[in-house]
Each structure stands twice: as C-alpha cells, then as structure tokens.
Amino acid sequence: MKKIFFLFIAGLSVSVSHSQEVSDAMRYAQDNITGTARFRAMSGAFGAVGGDLSSLTVNPAGSAIFLNNQAGVTFSNQSKKNNSNYFGTQTSDNENSFILNQAGAVFVFHDRSSNNNWKKIAIGTTYENTNNFDNNIFSAGTNPRNSIDKYFLEYANNGNNGMPVPQKFVRTTDPGYQYDFLGSNFPSNQYPNMSGYSAQQALLGYQGYILDVNDANNPNSTYKSNVPTGGKYYQENGIYESGYNSKASFNIATSYKDRIYLGANLNVHVTDYRRSTSFSESNDNPLVANPTISSLRFNNQLYTYGNGFSFQLGAIAKVTQSFRLGLAYESNTWYKLYDEVSQSLYTTSESISGQPIKADVNPNVVNVYRPYTLQTPGKVTFSGAYVFGKSGLISIDYAIKDYGNTKYKPTSDQGFRGLNDEMSNTLTSAGELRIGAEYKIKQLSLRGGYRYEGSPYKNKTTIGDLNSYSGGLGYNFGTTKVDLAYSYLERKSNQGFFATGFTDGANITSKLNNVSLTLLFEL
C-alpha cells in the first residue's frame, strides 16, 4: 500500500476547460414560465394577446397592445419537492424560496393624427428571474453491480486521449514536493490531448487508494480498482443547488392602423449558479489480505457565473376584431460563462489484519477556468387568440426549439467538440403547448391554463415531458390591479450521478408549486 506525502498549493489555478456536461447546457437552454401572476395563471399563453408586462418575453409586439402606461412588480414563493427512487429505495427532499420574480414598465405614446396610420409607439423594460435554481435532491439505495470506482478508472485509463494518465502525475511521494495543481498544466506540448481535469480525477482516485497501478515500473501503466467486487454498494448522493438566471429586456413596439403590431427586444441575461454535491459509498464485502475500500465520500463544488445576450422579434395581427394571430422569433442566447471548481475525497480502507487506513484528499484548491461561450438554441412561437369583447379570452401558443443546436465554444477545444457531438446526437427538437383562458365578472377576473413541453432528449427519459396546470384571479381597483396565481408543475428525470464511467442515477419525480402576487399601477 502506497503512502501519501504530496502537498498541494492552496489557492487558485487556471486552465482551458473542465468536464462540462450536457446537463450543464440544459440548465440554461430550458425555459420556465415566470413573470406576472396573470401571465402565470394562464400558463404563459400570451403570444397573440399582449397587454401584459410578461407578454413581452413571448412576443415583443405585445407592448403595443397596451392602451396606457403601466408599471408592476411580482413576488413569488416557490416550493419544489423531489421524490427519488434509487434501486427501489424511496427518498425525498424539498426546497422553498421567496423571490422578487418580475418588475417592469411600459410607456405608450399615441399619435392621434388621422393622417398617420402608425397609431402608437410603446417602449418598455422588464426584469424577470427566468430560472430559480434553488433545489435539493437526495437519493440513496444499494447498487447491486456498480461502484464509483468506474468513474475514476475511466479518467485514469482513458484521460490521455484514450490512453492512461502517466503515473508521474498521480504518484507524488516526496514530502518536500509542492505539486503544481493539474488544472494549470494541460493541455501542454508534451500532452496536447490530456486535460488537467482528467489527470486530476486520476490523481484523486490514486491518492485516495481507490485506484492502484497494474505495473509500477511502467510509467504508462493502466490502473486497477481497490474496491472489492461483489456488488451491494450502498450509495447516497446529495445535490444542493442555489442561484438564478435573470433577463432584462429592452422593448420597442408600434401598431399600424391598430391592426398590425410589430415589436423587438434586446435582452441581457445574468446568471449566478452554485452546486454542491456529495456522493458516499460503503460496502460489507469480505475483506482480503490487501486493503480494499470499505467507505468513501466524494465532494464537488461548482460555481458558474456570467452573462449573455439575445434578441427577439414579433408580430401580432388582428384578423378580425376578436381573432388574433401572433408570430415571434427568439434568437440563440450567447452566454459568456466562468467556472470555478473544487473537489475533495475521503476514503477508508480495510484488510483482514491491521487497522483501517483513512485517506483525506482535500487539496484546498479552487480551479478557476478560462471563460467559455455557451450558445443555447433559439425558439419560434406561433400563437392564436380569440377575445370575447370585454368578457374574456382564450389563447393558444405553440413553440418549437431545437436543443440539438446547443453548442459550447470555442469549438477548437477538443473537449467541447466531443461534447457538442454528444449533444447533437442525444438532444432533439421539442414542442411546447400553452393554453390560457380568462373570464371577467365586472372588476373580477378568473383565469386558468395548461402547459405541456416535450422532452429535449431523444430517449425521453433523461429529462421527461413536462405537464403544468395553473389558475388565478385578479381584481381591478381602477388605477391599481392585484393579481394572484397558483401553478403546479411535474416532470420526471433520470440523470446519472456522474456523466463519465459511473453513470447510474435515480428516477426523480420533481413537483413544483408556485404562488405569485402582482401589483400593477396605471401611470
């Protein structure tokens, strides 16, 4: 059994990229229904309706529907529960959060001249928390076959462009040696196809005694596992997420003869995301003469932050006084993102004779990676609405988004090229149907909605279809309006705890309950 004498430099290091995953891209590519309480109560079916501060996020022509200046603010309380099934063991976890969900204003400028067919110009600005990342998922169960050793073995044996990571990067035995953290060393002229992240995983596995070399005299030897065979690995995985993805939109729209409405948005996106994961494993398999792993805990912390840009174009046509059609285009969103990653590993090894051997591999290092670009796909929305005078309306939106067009850049990065190919092969186009209705009784408005979104994955299981129901009411006090909405969302998923080597994961059923309150003011 080898003995650890290495020392890491605590602090910061810089590298080109680390092991981004498809799930990281999906975090920013998928949309959520947020916004005003009226918008949420009708499940966001506002593409041909307009006249709501959040309708601008679907179709920017919607601001030209406003008759008067308006400002508003929305607060939301979100409760998310995740039920997990991992090899038959049921667990659950939940997270509750209260946020400022939306704020904005629209200013309408009328042209009363009978000689001008362009009747009005509307200028608006809105802020929306488009994704509340606060979320907890806990899974536990006994895996009958696979151990996390497969994760470390995959990186160790294939992390050097399909070849093993050289031993010199994992076997540090000089107590006076200050080991340059691997994230700053690769790619290099000598190892142009090996990432520092791959070498780092190999080092963690080796120094945590999970791995050993098959041939200590061969500098390019393959690696073997010190986890005992036999299955029955009890495993727990906790995921703890926090943060937000927000969008500030700057809108302009106009109307022609009050029959054709045209609009455009420029959008600035800001994201701040933190994820902490902790995976533990233990087994009671028979001990042998050489020490084998009896328990371990592997911790990962990710902090991603950055900003992005997108634009939108839209049109609404009054086919008749009651019937409207809408068409909107939302461009790709181009994010510039920064990642910071830290890891630690704690293991216990045991043998037939001797005391347990504990290994604490905690480099106390934050890997700061160079910024990269994530391009999420655009979207086209087709809309129709029928307005029953002043009594109410019914509206339908259908949107299409091709998730296979999601891309990491620069594409010259070998890791990004492989990941982009994976997304192109595993992701697909998905449709989203939104139906909303409103009925007015004097100053009181009653609302309801339904939303369906198809899976972005070809296999339909990694992230499943989404179903959502919503309802709400509003009261018009004249120059002030108060709206309240409730929405329920359910979606199933099965994403591996790790994307490489050890890819087993739990079946998750996520249920989200949201209550939103909006205050609107006519200016």
TIFIVO-228617 format. One record per residue (C-alpha): residue number from 1; z negated, x negated, y negated. Coordinates in nm, 4 decimals, decimal comma. Each point is the difference from the previous one (the first is absolute). Layout:
<sites>
torpa_c3_c1_c2
NUM_Z_X_Y
...
</sites>
This chain:
<sites>
torpa_c3_c1_c2
1_0,0000_0,0000_0,0000
2_0,1020_-0,1374_-0,3352
3_-0,2458_-0,0335_-0,2862
4_0,0706_0,0946_-0,3633
5_-0,0320_-0,2698_-0,2656
6_0,2594_0,1234_-0,2534
7_-0,0687_0,0860_-0,3643
8_0,2047_0,2344_-0,2154
9_0,0291_-0,0324_-0,3752
10_-0,1450_0,3196_-0,1432
11_0,2136_0,1342_-0,2790
12_0,3581_0,0991_-0,0642
13_0,3281_-0,1084_0,1506
14_0,3590_0,1047_-0,0550
15_0,2797_0,0826_0,2418
16_0,3377_0,1715_0,0118
17_-0,0837_0,3048_0,2130
18_-0,2342_0,1287_0,2638
19_0,0361_0,2547_0,2769
20_0,0977_0,3153_-0,1885
21_0,0556_0,3012_0,2226
22_0,2091_0,3162_-0,0007
23_-0,3180_0,1984_-0,0676
24_-0,0523_-0,1970_-0,3225
25_0,3413_0,1119_-0,1247
26_-0,0648_0,3620_0,1029
27_-0,3138_0,0017_-0,2119
28_0,2177_-0,0110_-0,3120
29_0,3148_0,1706_0,1287
30_-0,1588_0,3342_0,0887
31_-0,0709_0,2670_-0,2605
32_-0,3006_0,2264_-0,0348
33_-0,0213_0,3306_-0,1838
34_-0,2219_-0,0669_-0,3001
35_-0,0028_0,1281_-0,3568
36_-0,1118_0,3189_-0,1723
37_-0,1842_0,2734_0,1871
38_0,2924_0,2413_-0,0448
39_0,2385_-0,2610_0,1418
40_-0,2248_-0,0671_0,2990
41_-0,0679_0,3684_0,0656
42_0,3762_0,0556_0,0376
43_0,0406_-0,3144_0,2166
44_0,2056_-0,1762_-0,2655
45_0,2992_0,2362_0,0233
46_0,0995_-0,0379_-0,3648
47_0,3426_-0,1658_0,0091
48_0,1748_0,3061_-0,1472
49_-0,3024_0,1524_-0,1747
50_-0,1135_-0,2576_-0,2564
51_-0,2447_0,0920_-0,2711
52_-0,2893_-0,1880_0,1598
53_-0,1219_-0,3486_-0,0862
54_0,0330_-0,1128_0,3624
55_0,3434_0,1599_0,0425
56_0,1320_-0,3006_-0,1918
57_-0,0805_-0,2205_0,3007
58_0,2387_0,2047_0,2165
59_0,2733_0,0812_-0,2528
60_-0,0152_-0,1565_-0,3491
61_0,2056_0,2873_-0,1418
62_-0,3085_0,2184_0,0464
63_-0,1472_-0,0963_-0,3380
64_0,2867_0,1796_-0,1779
65_-0,1238_0,3287_0,1531
66_-0,3178_-0,0200_-0,2114
67_-0,0072_0,2365_-0,2981
68_-0,2896_-0,1696_-0,1797
69_-0,1833_-0,3293_-0,0172
70_-0,2526_-0,0397_0,2781
71_-0,2624_-0,2509_0,1131
72_-0,2170_0,0012_0,3079
73_-0,2356_-0,1871_0,2268
74_-0,0768_0,0439_0,3714
75_-0,2990_-0,1045_0,2092
76_0,0043_-0,0021_0,3802
77_-0,2507_-0,0268_0,2800
78_0,1488_-0,1312_0,3236
79_-0,1617_0,0066_0,3415
80_0,1790_-0,1710_0,2879
81_-0,1116_0,0122_0,3614
82_0,1549_-0,2112_0,2758
83_-0,0539_0,0995_0,3625
84_0,0744_-0,2831_0,2426
85_0,0738_0,0019_0,3726
86_0,0067_-0,3461_0,1572
87_0,0427_0,0056_0,3782
88_-0,1869_0,3296_0,0183
89_-0,2885_-0,0871_-0,2317
90_-0,0280_0,2336_-0,2987
91_-0,1303_-0,1256_-0,3364
92_0,0327_0,1142_-0,3600
93_-0,0543_-0,1305_-0,3511
94_0,0458_0,1452_-0,3455
95_0,0245_-0,0994_-0,3639
96_-0,0551_0,2055_-0,3147
97_0,1168_-0,0938_-0,3514
98_0,0184_0,1533_-0,3482
99_0,2732_-0,1211_-0,2341
100_0,1899_0,0656_-0,3209
101_0,3165_0,1132_0,1715
102_0,2378_0,0787_-0,2849
103_0,0352_0,0031_-0,3781
104_0,2963_0,0541_-0,2254
105_0,1669_0,1703_-0,2924
106_0,3393_0,1462_-0,0924
107_0,1300_0,0479_-0,3539
108_0,2859_0,2435_-0,0580
109_0,2360_-0,0174_-0,2981
110_0,2108_0,3131_-0,0535
111_0,3298_0,0199_-0,1828
112_0,0315_0,3534_-0,1398
113_0,3488_-0,0593_-0,1363
114_0,2563_0,2468_0,1372
115_0,2700_-0,2678_-0,0313
116_-0,1660_-0,2374_0,2469
117_0,0128_0,0766_0,3716
118_-0,2601_-0,2673_0,0800
119_-0,3016_0,2182_-0,0609
120_-0,2922_-0,2345_0,0528
121_-0,1182_-0,3494_0,0803
122_-0,3218_-0,0627_0,1919
123_-0,1882_-0,3282_0,0167
124_-0,2819_-0,0470_0,2455
125_-0,2307_-0,2519_0,1566
126_-0,2084_0,0432_0,3120
127_-0,2418_-0,2031_0,2082
128_-0,0609_0,0813_0,3655
129_-0,2057_-0,1560_0,2745
130_0,2828_0,0301_0,2507
131_-0,2031_-0,1309_0,2924
132_-0,3750_-0,0183_0,0449
133_-0,0524_-0,2723_0,2615
134_-0,3705_0,0714_0,0634
135_-0,0172_0,0412_0,3773
136_-0,2119_-0,0936_0,3038
137_0,1112_-0,0067_0,3639
138_-0,2268_-0,0932_0,2914
139_0,1242_-0,0249_0,3579
140_-0,1840_-0,1013_0,3168
141_0,0669_0,0021_0,3719
142_0,0476_-0,2031_0,3159
143_0,3442_-0,1557_0,0367
144_0,0809_-0,0188_0,3713
145_0,2610_-0,2749_-0,0321
146_0,0393_-0,1929_-0,3229
147_-0,2195_-0,2346_-0,2008
148_0,0470_-0,1263_-0,3549
149_0,0717_-0,3425_0,1514
150_0,3648_0,1146_0,0107
151_0,0028_0,0003_-0,3816
152_-0,1076_-0,3635_-0,0266
153_0,2164_-0,1096_0,2940
154_0,3126_0,1482_-0,1579
155_-0,0486_-0,1985_-0,3199
156_-0,1074_-0,3187_0,1791
157_0,2837_-0,0043_0,2545
158_0,2803_0,1361_-0,2194
159_-0,1048_-0,0650_-0,3587
160_0,2200_-0,3093_-0,0401
161_0,3370_0,1780_0,0081
162_-0,0590_0,1147_0,3579
163_-0,1743_-0,3255_0,0958
164_-0,3728_-0,0790_0,0237
165_-0,1935_-0,0984_-0,3104
166_-0,0595_-0,3790_0,0296
167_-0,3507_-0,0939_0,1116
168_-0,0613_-0,2183_-0,3047
169_-0,0291_0,3151_-0,2120
170_-0,2727_0,1561_0,2129
171_-0,1993_-0,2893_0,1505
172_-0,2099_-0,1430_-0,2835
173_-0,2744_-0,2140_0,1555
174_-0,0862_-0,2486_-0,2756
175_-0,3182_0,1200_-0,1765
176_0,1075_-0,1817_-0,3160
177_0,3423_0,1613_-0,0038
178_0,0665_0,2441_-0,2817
179_0,2548_0,2318_0,1496
180_0,2680_0,1134_-0,2457
181_0,0157_0,3724_0,0532
182_0,3216_0,0819_0,1807
183_0,1235_0,2558_-0,2505
184_0,0981_-0,2788_-0,2398
185_0,1876_-0,2147_0,2523
186_0,2917_0,2069_0,1236
187_0,2914_0,0311_0,0058
188_0,0498_-0,3770_-0,0275
189_0,2806_-0,2469_0,0624
190_-0,1505_-0,0886_0,3353
191_-0,0705_0,3623_0,1006
192_0,2526_0,2099_-0,1956
193_-0,0377_0,3081_0,2228
194_-0,3768_0,0123_0,0435
195_-0,2091_0,2099_-0,2368
196_-0,3488_-0,0980_-0,1000
197_-0,1181_0,3430_0,1057
198_0,1171_-0,0557_0,3589
199_-0,1695_-0,3384_0,0156
200_-0,3137_0,1485_-0,1522
201_-0,0259_0,2661_0,2727
202_0,0437_-0,2679_0,2658
203_-0,2726_-0,2080_-0,1615
204_-0,2420_0,2938_-0,0191
205_0,0578_0,0811_0,3663
206_-0,0431_-0,3602_0,1114
207_-0,3064_-0,0776_-0,2089
208_-0,1536_0,3316_0,1085
209_0,0454_-0,1023_0,3657
210_0,2274_0,2972_0,0678
211_0,2831_-0,2443_0,0700
212_0,0295_-0,3393_0,1676
213_0,2973_-0,2305_0,0554
214_0,1647_-0,0224_0,3396
215_0,0621_-0,3751_-0,0396
216_-0,2222_-0,1952_-0,2387
217_0,2300_-0,3017_0,0242
218_0,3108_0,1904_-0,1078
219_0,0012_0,0480_-0,3791
220_0,2303_0,3017_0,0399
221_-0,1830_0,1565_0,2916
222_-0,0158_0,3746_0,0463
223_-0,3316_0,1835_-0,0220
224_-0,2018_0,2066_0,2471
225_-0,2718_0,2601_-0,0394
226_-0,3739_-0,0442_0,0557
227_-0,0526_0,3764_0,0205
228_-0,0825_0,0989_0,3588
229_0,2512_0,2128_0,1871
230_-0,0901_0,3324_0,1522
231_0,0444_0,2373_-0,2898
232_-0,2744_0,2406_-0,1098
233_-0,0182_-0,1435_-0,3505
234_-0,2194_0,2093_-0,2262
235_0,1540_-0,0071_-0,3462
236_-0,0857_0,1326_-0,3431
237_0,2226_-0,0039_-0,3079
238_-0,1069_0,0970_-0,3497
239_0,2404_0,0349_-0,2925
240_-0,1435_0,0423_-0,3487
241_0,2470_0,0537_-0,2834
242_-0,0336_0,0555_-0,3736
243_0,2201_-0,0038_-0,3079
244_0,2849_0,1919_-0,1536
245_0,3698_0,0117_-0,0763
246_0,0715_0,1471_-0,3434
247_0,3084_0,0891_-0,1992
248_0,0491_0,0329_-0,3747
249_0,3192_0,1869_-0,0908
250_0,1821_0,0110_-0,3311
251_0,2247_0,3035_-0,0180
252_0,2779_0,1401_-0,2161
253_0,1917_0,3220_0,0621
254_0,2296_0,2412_-0,1788
255_0,1535_0,3441_0,0520
256_0,3535_0,1241_-0,0561
257_0,0209_0,3674_-0,1031
258_-0,3304_0,0459_0,1849
259_0,2058_0,0066_0,3196
260_0,0376_-0,3664_0,0952
261_-0,2973_-0,2364_-0,0118
262_0,0336_-0,3765_0,0330
263_-0,2735_-0,2635_0,0131
264_-0,0928_-0,3579_0,0828
265_-0,3188_-0,1938_0,0801
266_-0,0915_-0,3655_-0,0208
267_-0,2935_-0,0673_0,2310
268_-0,2513_-0,2835_0,0086
269_-0,2000_-0,0332_0,3231
270_-0,3322_-0,1818_0,0346
271_-0,1736_-0,0587_0,3316
272_-0,3368_-0,1418_0,1012
273_-0,0860_0,0091_0,3694
274_-0,2807_-0,1462_0,2107
275_-0,0313_0,0175_0,3773
276_-0,2776_-0,1373_0,2153
277_0,0359_0,0123_0,3774
278_-0,2466_-0,1013_0,2658
279_0,0979_-0,0153_0,3667
280_-0,2559_-0,0685_0,2725
281_0,0370_-0,0419_0,3747
282_-0,2385_-0,0546_0,2892
283_0,0224_-0,0045_0,3787
284_-0,2255_-0,0178_0,3063
285_0,2492_-0,1702_0,2275
286_-0,1426_-0,2494_0,2544
287_-0,0954_-0,3396_-0,1397
288_0,1531_-0,3194_0,1390
289_-0,0830_-0,3700_-0,0182
290_0,1913_-0,0580_-0,3225
291_-0,1060_0,1915_-0,3092
292_0,2003_0,3138_-0,0783
293_-0,0148_0,2392_-0,2941
294_-0,2553_0,2779_0,0411
295_0,0107_0,1443_-0,3531
296_0,1739_-0,0553_-0,3335
297_0,0496_0,1420_-0,3470
298_0,3143_-0,0602_-0,2069
299_-0,0118_0,0871_-0,3714
300_0,2931_0,0261_-0,2417
301_0,0013_0,0739_-0,3721
302_0,3170_0,0786_-0,1950
303_0,0299_0,0501_-0,3748
304_0,3417_0,1057_-0,1334
305_0,0734_0,0629_-0,3645
306_0,3064_0,0175_-0,2194
307_0,2356_0,2262_-0,1890
308_0,3410_0,1577_0,0353
309_0,2809_0,1840_-0,1729
310_0,2208_0,2980_0,0793
311_0,2058_0,2601_-0,1815
312_0,0934_0,3644_0,0544
313_0,2855_0,2278_-0,1061
314_0,0056_0,3761_0,0310
315_0,1731_0,3233_-0,0871
316_-0,0912_0,3700_0,0134
317_0,2517_0,2811_-0,0379
318_-0,0724_0,3660_-0,0726
319_0,2658_0,1606_0,2175
320_-0,1266_0,3400_-0,1120
321_-0,2976_0,0978_-0,2091
322_-0,2102_0,0029_0,3179
323_0,1665_-0,2458_0,2377
324_-0,0234_-0,3775_-0,0564
325_0,1290_-0,3060_0,1797
326_-0,1253_-0,3555_-0,0359
327_0,1168_-0,3460_0,1003
328_-0,2007_-0,3210_-0,0488
329_0,0427_-0,3648_0,0910
330_-0,2835_-0,2519_0,0219
331_0,1015_-0,3644_0,0190
332_-0,1433_-0,2680_0,2216
333_-0,3349_-0,1295_-0,1183
334_-0,0111_-0,3762_-0,0465
335_-0,3532_-0,1347_0,0395
336_-0,1152_-0,3505_-0,0803
337_-0,3051_-0,0505_0,2203
338_-0,2682_-0,2642_0,0475
339_-0,2056_-0,0398_0,3184
340_-0,3343_-0,1658_0,0608
341_-0,1215_-0,0347_0,3581
342_-0,3193_-0,1286_0,1603
343_-0,1031_-0,0094_0,3656
344_-0,2968_-0,0840_0,2183
345_-0,0687_-0,0028_0,3731
346_-0,3299_0,0033_0,1918
347_-0,0106_-0,0434_0,3782
348_-0,2474_-0,0397_0,2854
349_0,0966_-0,1837_0,3201
350_-0,1970_0,0049_0,3267
351_0,0134_-0,1649_0,3438
352_-0,1921_0,0301_0,3266
353_-0,2279_-0,2811_-0,1089
354_-0,1077_-0,0987_-0,3475
355_-0,0803_0,1765_-0,3235
356_0,2457_0,2175_-0,1926
357_0,2204_-0,1936_-0,2411
358_0,0535_0,1539_-0,3421
359_0,2871_-0,0922_-0,2293
360_0,0076_0,1069_-0,3650
361_0,3436_-0,0655_-0,1476
362_-0,0299_0,0996_-0,3636
363_0,2133_-0,2240_-0,2230
364_-0,1266_0,1670_-0,3217
365_0,3569_-0,0249_-0,1255
366_0,2082_0,2533_-0,1880
367_0,3707_-0,0491_0,0606
368_0,1871_0,0862_-0,3192
369_0,3672_0,0532_0,0758
370_0,2949_-0,0231_-0,2312
371_0,1226_0,3328_-0,1405
372_0,2692_0,1849_0,1878
373_0,2126_0,3088_-0,0581
374_-0,0208_0,3227_0,1967
375_0,2855_0,2451_-0,0472
376_-0,0882_0,3518_0,1105
377_0,2763_0,2574_0,0548
378_0,1304_0,2508_-0,2513
379_0,0042_0,3760_0,0446
380_0,2307_0,2945_-0,0703
381_-0,1476_0,3477_-0,0533
382_0,1877_0,3313_0,0170
383_-0,1776_0,3025_-0,1453
384_0,0346_0,3740_-0,0465
385_-0,2252_0,2552_-0,1664
386_0,0016_0,3720_-0,0721
387_-0,2053_0,1210_-0,2962
388_-0,1129_0,3645_0,0034
389_-0,0168_0,0409_-0,3764
390_-0,3606_-0,0446_-0,1111
391_-0,1406_0,1104_0,3359
392_0,0430_-0,3183_0,2011
393_0,2379_-0,2279_0,1859
394_0,0879_-0,1558_0,3317
395_0,1303_-0,3544_0,0273
396_0,1372_-0,2306_0,2705
397_0,0555_-0,3771_-0,0115
398_0,1599_-0,2176_0,2638
399_-0,0106_-0,3794_-0,0368
400_0,1598_-0,2773_0,2061
401_-0,1172_-0,3604_0,0150
402_0,1366_-0,2789_0,2231
403_-0,2984_-0,2160_0,0911
404_0,2287_-0,2404_0,1860
405_0,1092_-0,1328_-0,3389
406_-0,3465_-0,1416_-0,0696
407_0,0245_-0,3755_-0,0601
408_-0,2193_-0,3015_-0,0623
409_0,1434_-0,2696_-0,2252
410_0,0971_-0,2808_-0,0308
411_0,2222_0,0650_0,2996
412_0,0467_-0,3772_0,0322
413_-0,3534_-0,0109_0,1443
414_0,0309_-0,0106_0,3789
415_-0,3057_0,2166_0,0523
416_0,1319_0,2640_-0,2398
417_0,3409_0,0023_0,1676
418_-0,1568_0,0775_0,3345
419_-0,2251_0,2645_-0,1492
420_0,2894_0,1648_-0,1833
421_0,1962_0,0135_0,3246
422_-0,3006_0,1582_0,1712
423_-0,0301_0,2669_-0,2708
424_0,3725_0,0726_0,0166
425_-0,0274_0,0487_0,3771
426_-0,3253_0,1991_0,0136
427_0,0106_0,2135_-0,3172
428_0,2295_0,2915_-0,0730
429_0,0930_0,2633_-0,2570
430_-0,2595_0,2724_-0,0435
431_0,0245_0,3414_-0,1594
432_-0,2698_0,1705_-0,2011
433_-0,0172_0,3786_-0,0483
434_-0,2180_0,1518_-0,2726
435_-0,0401_0,3738_-0,0556
436_-0,2048_0,1502_-0,2817
437_-0,0649_0,3452_-0,1428
438_-0,1861_0,1427_-0,2976
439_-0,0981_0,3582_-0,0880
440_-0,1437_0,0989_-0,3365
441_-0,2415_0,2825_-0,0713
442_-0,0367_0,0023_-0,3796
443_-0,1806_-0,3254_-0,0848
444_-0,0760_-0,0811_0,3663
445_0,2416_-0,1966_0,2192
446_-0,0168_-0,0183_0,3800
447_0,1808_-0,2843_0,1749
448_0,0788_-0,1316_0,3454
449_0,2132_-0,2625_0,1664
450_0,1089_-0,1799_0,3161
451_0,1263_-0,3529_0,0534
452_0,1602_-0,1681_0,2977
453_0,1040_-0,3646_0,0168
454_0,1720_-0,1610_0,2956
455_-0,1109_-0,3256_0,1550
456_0,1448_-0,3161_-0,1574
457_0,0074_-0,1628_0,3464
458_0,2716_0,0500_0,2571
459_-0,2611_0,0305_0,2763
460_-0,1777_0,2836_-0,1902
461_-0,3413_-0,1277_0,1186
462_-0,0939_-0,3087_-0,2022
463_-0,0287_0,2405_-0,2924
464_0,0602_0,3615_0,0969
465_0,1204_0,3046_-0,1892
466_-0,2079_0,1315_-0,2886
467_-0,1034_0,3626_-0,0528
468_-0,1804_0,1208_-0,3098
469_-0,1171_0,3349_-0,1368
470_-0,1194_0,0710_-0,3499
471_-0,1208_0,2774_-0,2253
472_-0,1548_0,0506_-0,3378
473_-0,0437_0,2104_-0,3084
474_0,0214_-0,0371_-0,3748
475_-0,1183_0,1870_-0,3070
476_0,1690_0,0044_-0,3396
477_-0,2429_0,0146_-0,2914
478_0,2821_-0,0255_-0,2528
479_0,0169_-0,3512_-0,1354
480_-0,2068_-0,1267_0,2922
481_0,0706_0,0351_0,3716
482_-0,2201_-0,0806_0,2981
483_0,1491_-0,0537_0,3468
484_-0,1699_-0,0575_0,3340
485_0,1687_-0,1038_0,3251
486_-0,0920_-0,0726_0,3601
487_0,2270_-0,1830_0,2437
488_-0,0321_-0,0930_0,3663
489_0,2062_-0,2681_0,1699
490_0,0170_-0,1139_0,3604
491_0,1917_-0,2873_0,1563
492_-0,0203_-0,1895_0,3275
493_0,0661_-0,3706_0,0461
494_-0,0268_-0,2795_0,2520
495_0,0220_-0,3437_-0,1580
496_-0,1060_-0,3109_0,1849
497_-0,3157_-0,1764_-0,1111
498_0,2211_-0,3080_-0,0359
499_0,3771_-0,0246_-0,0379
500_0,0424_-0,3140_0,2134
501_-0,0994_-0,0760_0,3581
502_-0,2785_0,2537_0,0418
503_0,1554_0,3269_-0,1201
504_-0,2203_0,2643_0,1629
505_-0,1269_0,2635_-0,2412
506_-0,1799_0,3312_-0,0173
507_0,1423_0,3486_-0,0385
508_-0,1108_0,1078_-0,3469
509_-0,0032_0,3520_-0,1413
510_-0,0480_-0,0133_-0,3767
511_-0,1141_0,3085_-0,1897
512_-0,0100_-0,0002_-0,3779
513_-0,1650_0,2654_-0,2150
514_0,0550_-0,0096_-0,3759
515_-0,1350_0,2099_-0,2844
516_0,1571_-0,0455_-0,3441
517_-0,0951_0,1381_-0,3400
518_0,2359_-0,0107_-0,3001
519_-0,0662_0,0683_-0,3663
520_0,3127_0,0698_-0,2087
521_0,0257_0,0296_-0,3766
522_0,2845_0,1426_-0,2062
523_0,0455_-0,2237_-0,3028
</sites>
